Every structure is written in structure tokens, then in C-alpha cells.
Amino acid sequence: MRRAFTAVALVMLATAPLKAEGLDGAKLYEICEHNDPSSTENIVCAYYIKGFIEGMLFGDFSAKVTVGYCPPEDGISPETGRLIFRKFIQDNPKASTDKAGVAVGAALLSAFPCKKPN
């Protein structure tokens, strides 16, 4: 039952349209105040923080790479990111042993490298 609830909550998170400016520190704090491990708020908080930690890991990795990350101006959807990641792992199976943040980051860097000036 808990796995089903978690799956539903994650689907809701992945498909819910939320602009980056729609969540501030006060709102995240409010969400993170819920201590019930099975609550949607607790799951949202945990995965937001986990995603941020993974993003920091990716930032450290990408600082060491000479190619920059230049996504489309209007961004990409989580579904597009998922498809890019899956294709990258299929094409680069050795990357499946990397930390998740590094593997996703490498996939996105590969899909959206910055164009070099002529």
C-alpha cells in the first residue's frame, strides 16, 4: 500500500506543472514540517532535497567538464529528461554505475551541449 501511495505521489510530482519561482524557502519549510514518513508532504520534501543534493553533485561534476550545459530557453519537461536519460544509459551502459546525479547530468550535457563560437 505504501509503495502504491509513493508511486502515485511521485507521478503527481513529475507531472505537476510548477515553475521554479513557484516554490520559495517558506513554502518548502512548510512542506518539510510534516514528520509522517508516508505523507505526501514528507515525500515531496525528501525528493526535493534529494534532487538538490544530486544537482550539487552534478554541479561539481560539470565544473570539471569543458562542455557547458545549454538547455532550450523554455527548459525541458521531466518526461523529456527521463527519455534523454534512458537513451543515454542505453547508449552508454558503463554510465549506469555512476552516481545518479552524475549519470543524469552526463545525459543532459550530452543532449544539450553549448554551441562553440565560430
BALOVO-604053 format. One record per residue (C-alpha): residue number from 1; residue in three letters; chain; x, y, z. Coordinates in steps of 0.2 Angstrom, whole numbers, plus 5000, padded with zeros to 4 digits. Example, Ala and Ser with C-alpha at 12.3 -4.5 7.8 and 13.67 -1.06 7.14 Angstrom:
BALOVO-604053
1/ala/A/5062/4978/5039
2/ser/A/5068/4995/5036
//
This chain:
BALOVO-604053
1/met/A/5000/5000/5000
2/arg/A/5014/5012/5005
3/arg/A/5023/5009/4988
4/ala/A/5007/5012/4978
5/phe/A/5005/5028/4988
6/thr/A/5023/5033/4985
7/ala/A/5022/5029/4966
8/val/A/5006/5040/4965
9/ala/A/5014/5054/4974
10/leu/A/5030/5053/4963
11/val/A/5019/5053/4947
12/met/A/5010/5068/4954
13/leu/A/5026/5077/4957
14/ala/A/5033/5073/4940
15/thr/A/5018/5079/4930
16/ala/A/5013/5094/4941
17/pro/A/5017/5110/4932
18/leu/A/5027/5120/4944
19/lys/A/5038/5135/4939
20/ala/A/5054/5137/4948
21/glu/A/5048/5153/4955
22/gly/A/5033/5145/4962
23/leu/A/5042/5137/4977
24/asp/A/5051/5148/4990
25/gly/A/5060/5144/5006
26/ala/A/5045/5147/5017
27/lys/A/5034/5135/5006
28/leu/A/5047/5122/5006
29/tyr/A/5049/5124/5025
30/glu/A/5031/5122/5027
31/ile/A/5031/5106/5017
32/cys/A/5046/5099/5026
33/glu/A/5037/5102/5043
34/his/A/5027/5086/5041
35/asn/A/5035/5071/5050
36/asp/A/5024/5057/5045
37/pro/A/5035/5047/5033
38/ser/A/5021/5042/5022
39/ser/A/5014/5059/5020
40/thr/A/5014/5067/5003
41/glu/A/5022/5082/5010
42/asn/A/5036/5072/5018
43/ile/A/5039/5063/5001
44/val/A/5039/5080/4992
45/cys/A/5052/5087/5004
46/ala/A/5063/5072/5004
47/tyr/A/5064/5071/4985
48/tyr/A/5066/5090/4983
49/ile/A/5081/5089/4995
50/lys/A/5087/5073/4987
51/gly/A/5086/5082/4969
52/phe/A/5095/5097/4976
53/ile/A/5109/5086/4983
54/glu/A/5110/5077/4966
55/gly/A/5111/5094/4957
56/met/A/5125/5099/4968
57/leu/A/5134/5083/4964
58/phe/A/5131/5087/4945
59/gly/A/5137/5104/4948
60/asp/A/5153/5098/4955
61/phe/A/5155/5085/4940
62/ser/A/5150/5098/4927
63/ala/A/5163/5111/4933
64/lys/A/5176/5098/4928
65/val/A/5170/5096/4911
66/thr/A/5174/5108/4897
67/val/A/5157/5107/4888
68/gly/A/5144/5118/4895
69/tyr/A/5125/5113/4898
70/cys/A/5114/5124/4887
71/pro/A/5096/5118/4888
72/pro/A/5082/5125/4877
73/glu/A/5077/5143/4883
74/asp/A/5060/5136/4889
75/gly/A/5068/5122/4898
76/ile/A/5063/5103/4897
77/ser/A/5050/5093/4905
78/pro/A/5053/5079/4917
79/glu/A/5047/5067/4904
80/thr/A/5059/5073/4891
81/gly/A/5073/5072/4904
82/arg/A/5068/5054/4908
83/leu/A/5068/5049/4890
84/ile/A/5085/5058/4887
85/phe/A/5092/5049/4902
86/arg/A/5085/5032/4897
87/lys/A/5093/5034/4879
88/phe/A/5109/5039/4886
89/ile/A/5111/5024/4898
90/gln/A/5106/5013/4883
91/asp/A/5119/5020/4873
92/asn/A/5132/5021/4887
93/pro/A/5129/5006/4898
94/lys/A/5145/5010/4908
95/ala/A/5137/5026/4915
96/ser/A/5124/5016/4924
97/thr/A/5137/5013/4938
98/asp/A/5139/5031/4940
99/lys/A/5131/5041/4954
100/ala/A/5113/5045/4949
101/gly/A/5116/5064/4948
102/val/A/5132/5062/4938
103/ala/A/5123/5050/4926
104/val/A/5108/5061/4923
105/gly/A/5120/5076/4922
106/ala/A/5130/5067/4909
107/ala/A/5114/5063/4899
108/leu/A/5109/5081/4899
109/leu/A/5126/5088/4895
110/ser/A/5126/5076/4880
111/ala/A/5109/5081/4874
112/phe/A/5111/5100/4877
113/pro/A/5129/5105/4874
114/cys/A/5133/5123/4872
115/lys/A/5137/5128/4854
116/lys/A/5155/5133/4852
117/pro/A/5158/5150/4845
118/asn/A/5164/5151/4827
//
